[in-house]
């Protein structure tokens, strides 16, 4: 839901884009968002073939008399409302890609409420139960954008009395169910809900400058350290000494991940 590179299916692209277009990112000024909405249809025609960012911005100035200084978020808004994504040639997972090109992505047009309902459902399927604030923090939507779409969901209370929402048939294991050791990659979405998973004492060690989120591993459902990949395999770096049983579980999981990565 942020301005970084993601890989999604074409149907998901249409759903996600429609769901979040009601909530421009904080760096998109209202006038830039309004402009992008107004030119979206003609932009899609212009981007029927791959275009560079510079070509798109030149077109915007030539056809609509608008110059972007890079501070108003117009490029992000254009990509969102025009449904412009990386072309196949610029979608290779390598860096740097010089002069990436962008093209209009074919997608199904969805009703806005249908799209936001689907987006909330996707989040809860992965991370529920969750509060309204947690849904908003992950999606970028305001609570008001989806509050009336929560009917039919299961409502719960956590140990702090906060209202939680979950899907009707989602698994909800008992609180004393053991949580196995898990290794998470950089920028894993579960760490967006840091309060529940990432102890405050370790936050600065995991979320570093420029929001650089480190790869981590969990013990009993909480982040207990970071890890790195070396020639000899996955190397866990716990924040504090681990109990013997937990240390063995971490070592075993690290060995499985090393084998999978090799």
KAWO-V978616 format. One record per residue. N is the residue number from 0. SS is DSSP state (hx for helix, st for strand, lp for the rest). OMEGA is omega in degrees with one decimal (999 if undefined). D_LAST is the distance of its C-alpha to the last C-alpha in Angstrom with 1 decimal. Layout:
N&SS&OMEGA&D_LAST + N&SS&OMEGA&D_LAST
//
This chain:
0&lp&-178.7&30.8 + 1&lp&-174.4&30.6 + 2&lp&177.5&30.8 + 3&lp&-175.1&27.1 + 4&lp&175.9&24.9 + 5&lp&175.1&24.0 + 6&lp&178.5&22.9 + 7&lp&175.1&25.3 + 8&lp&179.2&27.0 + 9&hx&176.9&30.4 + 10&hx&179.2&32.3 + 11&hx&179.7&30.7 + 12&hx&179.3&31.4 + 13&hx&-179.2&35.1 + 14&hx&-176.7&35.2 + 15&hx&-177.2&33.6 + 16&hx&179.1&35.6 + 17&hx&-177.6&38.9 + 18&hx&-172.2&38.3 + 19&hx&-177.2&37.8 + 20&lp&176.7&40.3 + 21&lp&-173.8&43.0 + 22&lp&179.3&41.4 + 23&lp&177.6&40.9 + 24&lp&-175.1&38.6 + 25&lp&-178.4&40.5 + 26&lp&178.4&40.3 + 27&lp&179.4&42.0 + 28&lp&-177.2&45.8 + 29&hx&-178.0&48.0 + 30&hx&177.0&49.5 + 31&hx&178.2&46.2 + 32&hx&179.1&45.2 + 33&hx&178.2&48.6 + 34&hx&-178.0&48.4 + 35&hx&176.8&45.0 + 36&hx&-175.7&46.3 + 37&hx&-174.5&49.4 + 38&hx&-172.6&47.6 + 39&hx&-176.0&44.6 + 40&hx&-179.4&46.2 + 41&hx&177.0&47.1 + 42&hx&178.7&43.8 + 43&hx&177.1&42.0 + 44&hx&179.4&44.4 + 45&hx&-177.9&43.7 + 46&lp&173.6&40.0 + 47&lp&172.3&40.2 + 48&lp&-174.6&38.5 + 49&lp&178.9&35.8 + 50&st&174.2&37.4 + 51&st&176.6&36.3 + 52&hx&-179.2&37.1 + 53&hx&178.5&39.9 + 54&hx&179.4&41.4 + 55&hx&-178.6&41.4 + 56&hx&174.1&43.1 + 57&hx&177.4&45.6 + 58&hx&-179.4&46.4 + 59&hx&179.6&46.9 + 60&hx&-176.6&49.4 + 61&hx&-174.0&51.1 + 62&hx&-173.6&51.5 + 63&hx&174.8&51.9 + 64&lp&-177.2&53.0 + 65&lp&176.5&50.2 + 66&lp&178.3&48.5 + 67&lp&176.6&45.3 + 68&lp&176.7&45.0 + 69&lp&-177.3&41.5 + 70&lp&-174.5&42.8 + 71&lp&177.3&44.0 + 72&lp&-175.0&40.8 + 73&hx&-179.5&42.2 + 74&hx&177.4&39.0 + 75&hx&-178.6&37.1 + 76&hx&177.8&40.1 + 77&hx&-178.7&40.4 + 78&hx&-179.2&36.8 + 79&hx&-173.6&37.3 + 80&hx&177.3&40.8 + 81&hx&-177.9&40.4 + 82&lp&-178.7&37.0 + 83&st&-179.9&35.5 + 84&st&177.4&31.7 + 85&st&174.6&29.4 + 86&lp&179.0&30.1 + 87&hx&-178.1&27.4 + 88&hx&-177.3&27.4 + 89&hx&-175.3&26.7 + 90&lp&178.8&24.1 + 91&lp&-175.8&21.1 + 92&lp&175.8&18.3 + 93&lp&-177.8&18.9 + 94&lp&-8.3&21.4 + 95&lp&172.2&24.2 + 96&lp&-176.0&25.8 + 97&lp&178.2&29.4 + 98&lp&-179.4&32.2 + 99&lp&178.9&30.4 + 100&st&-175.7&32.6 + 101&st&-175.5&33.5 + 102&st&176.8&35.0 + 103&st&-177.9&36.9 + 104&lp&176.2&34.7 + 105&lp&-176.2&36.4 + 106&lp&176.5&36.5 + 107&lp&176.7&38.8 + 108&lp&-177.6&41.5 + 109&lp&170.8&41.6 + 110&lp&-174.8&44.2 + 111&hx&179.7&43.4 + 112&hx&177.0&43.9 + 113&hx&-179.0&41.9 + 114&hx&-179.2&38.9 + 115&hx&175.1&39.2 + 116&hx&177.7&39.5 + 117&hx&179.9&36.3 + 118&hx&178.1&34.5 + 119&hx&178.9&35.8 + 120&hx&178.3&34.8 + 121&hx&-179.4&31.2 + 122&hx&-178.0&31.0 + 123&hx&177.9&32.6 + 124&hx&-178.5&30.4 + 125&hx&-168.7&27.4 + 126&hx&-178.7&29.1 + 127&lp&-5.0&32.6 + 128&lp&-176.4&35.0 + 129&st&176.4&35.7 + 130&lp&174.4&38.7 + 131&hx&-177.9&40.2 + 132&hx&179.1&39.2 + 133&hx&176.5&35.5 + 134&hx&-179.4&35.7 + 135&hx&-178.6&37.4 + 136&hx&179.7&35.0 + 137&hx&-170.8&32.0 + 138&hx&-172.9&33.8 + 139&lp&176.7&36.1 + 140&lp&168.2&39.1 + 141&lp&179.8&42.2 + 142&hx&-179.0&43.1 + 143&hx&-178.4&46.2 + 144&hx&-176.6&44.2 + 145&hx&-174.4&42.9 + 146&hx&-178.0&45.2 + 147&hx&-179.6&47.4 + 148&hx&-176.2&44.4 + 149&lp&177.8&43.5 + 150&lp&178.6&46.1 + 151&lp&176.8&44.9 + 152&lp&175.7&42.0 + 153&st&179.1&42.0 + 154&st&-177.1&43.4 + 155&st&173.3&42.5 + 156&st&175.9&43.1 + 157&lp&-175.0&40.8 + 158&lp&174.7&42.0 + 159&lp&178.5&43.3 + 160&lp&-179.9&45.3 + 161&lp&178.4&43.4 + 162&st&178.7&43.4 + 163&st&177.3&40.1 + 164&st&178.6&39.4 + 165&st&177.6&37.2 + 166&lp&-175.2&37.0 + 167&lp&-175.6&39.4 + 168&lp&179.7&37.0 + 169&lp&176.2&34.1 + 170&lp&177.3&32.9 + 171&lp&-177.2&34.4 + 172&lp&177.8&33.4 + 173&lp&-175.8&35.8 + 174&lp&-178.3&35.4 + 175&lp&177.4&34.7 + 176&lp&180.0&31.7 + 177&lp&177.1&28.8 + 178&lp&-177.7&26.0 + 179&lp&174.5&22.5 + 180&lp&177.7&20.1 + 181&st&175.6&18.1 + 182&st&-177.8&15.7 + 183&st&179.6&17.0 + 184&lp&174.5&15.8 + 185&lp&174.4&18.2 + 186&lp&-179.1&21.5 + 187&lp&-176.0&20.9 + 188&hx&-176.8&24.2 + 189&hx&-179.1&24.9 + 190&hx&172.6&25.7 + 191&hx&175.5&28.5 + 192&lp&-168.3&30.4 + 193&hx&-175.3&30.1 + 194&hx&-175.9&33.2 + 195&hx&-171.7&32.0 + 196&hx&-173.8&28.4 + 197&lp&177.4&28.4 + 198&lp&-177.5&31.1 + 199&hx&-178.4&33.4 + 200&hx&-176.4&33.0 + 201&hx&-171.4&29.3 + 202&hx&-176.7&29.8 + 203&hx&177.6&30.2 + 204&hx&-178.5&27.1 + 205&hx&-179.9&25.0 + 206&st&-173.3&27.1 + 207&st&-177.3&27.8 + 208&hx&179.3&29.9 + 209&hx&177.1&29.9 + 210&hx&178.0&28.4 + 211&st&-174.4&24.9 + 212&st&-174.4&23.3 + 213&lp&170.8&20.6 + 214&lp&-174.3&17.5 + 215&st&168.5&19.0 + 216&st&-177.3&18.9 + 217&st&172.7&21.9 + 218&st&-177.2&23.9 + 219&lp&174.5&26.7 + 220&lp&-179.5&26.3 + 221&st&177.2&26.7 + 222&st&-177.7&24.5 + 223&st&179.9&24.3 + 224&st&175.2&22.0 + 225&st&177.3&19.4 + 226&st&176.5&15.9 + 227&st&-179.8&13.9 + 228&st&177.0&10.4 + 229&st&-178.4&10.9 + 230&lp&-179.6&9.7 + 231&lp&177.5&10.0 + 232&st&-179.0&8.0 + 233&st&-178.2&10.1 + 234&st&177.4&13.7 + 235&st&176.9&16.5 + 236&st&-176.5&19.8 + 237&st&178.1&22.6 + 238&lp&-179.0&25.9 + 239&lp&177.9&27.9 + 240&lp&-178.5&27.7 + 241&lp&172.1&26.3 + 242&lp&-173.6&28.2 + 243&hx&-178.3&26.9 + 244&hx&179.6&25.9 + 245&hx&179.6&24.2 + 246&hx&178.6&22.3 + 247&hx&179.2&21.1 + 248&hx&178.0&20.0 + 249&hx&179.8&18.1 + 250&hx&179.9&16.3 + 251&hx&179.0&15.5 + 252&hx&177.1&14.3 + 253&hx&178.7&12.1 + 254&hx&177.8&10.5 + 255&hx&179.1&10.1 + 256&hx&178.2&8.6 + 257&hx&179.2&6.1 + 258&hx&-179.5&5.3 + 259&hx&-177.7&5.6 + 260&hx&-175.0&3.8 + 261&lp&999&0.0
//
